[in-house]
Amino acid sequence: MGECALPGLHLAEDLRGDPGTPVYAPADGLVQDASVHTLLGLNILIESNINGETVVFLMGHLRLIDKQVSTDDQVTMGQLLGYLG
């Protein structure tokens, strides 16, 4: 785990891994965005409902987004999203 690059701006856990590491959906949810971002590179934003609470997951700095994943898609926990860059 790493520290947030922008402390105080979000409640998050920044995780790291080796390039090429598969990234899986942490929960069922709706892909709000799957695109290129200026600071995050390829990224996927998923909105999930967990125990009645809305939780947003952001996976950034990806090398590749799986062809089965795009904006407005439903994903299931454990589904392959892409690979770290």
N, C-alpha and C positions, 0 to 999 in steps of 0.2 A: 504494500500500500504506500501511497505517496501523500504528500500534503497538498491541499488546495493551492493552486497558483494564485488565486485571488481570495485570500482569507476574508471571511465576513460577508461575502456576497452570496453564498449558498451553503446549505447543509448537504454535504456530500462526502462520499468516500472516493478518493481518486485511486484507482487501481492501475497497475502496470503489468506488462507481460512482454515476452519476446516477440519480435516481428513474426508474423505468420500464425500466431496463436489463434485458434478459433474463438469467436465470441458468440455466446448463446443468449437467448432471451431470458432474463431473470424472472419473468412472470408473464402471464397472459396479458395482452394489451393491444392498443391501437397505435400503429406507427404514425406519429404526428409529422415526422419529417425524416427523409432519407435522402441526403444530398451532400453537396460540398459546401463547407463553411470556411470563411476567411481564416479564422483562428484554429478551428478544429479539424480541418481537412474533411475527408469523408466522415460523415457522422449519421447516427440513427438516434432519434428521439422517440421514446415509447411512453405512452400514458397508460397506467394500470390502475385498477381499483383493488386495493388490498384491505380486507376487513373494513370496508366502507370508507376508506381514505384514498384520495387520489395521490398516486406516487408517480413521479416522472423519472425515467431512466435515460441518461444520455451516454452513448458510447461514441467516442470521438477518436480521431487519429487512426482510422481504419485504412488498411491497404486495399480492401475489396469489400463491397457489400454484396451479399448473396443475391443472385438474380430473382429469387423468390420473394424478396423483401423490397417494398416500395411504399411511398407515402399513402396513407389511408388503408393499408393492409392490417388485418388482424394477425397477431403472432401468438404462439403458444409457448409457455415456459419450456425451456430447453431447445427451442428451435434455433438452428444455425442462422446467425444474422450476417456474419462476415468474418474477416480476419484482421488482426492488428497490423498496423503499418510500421 
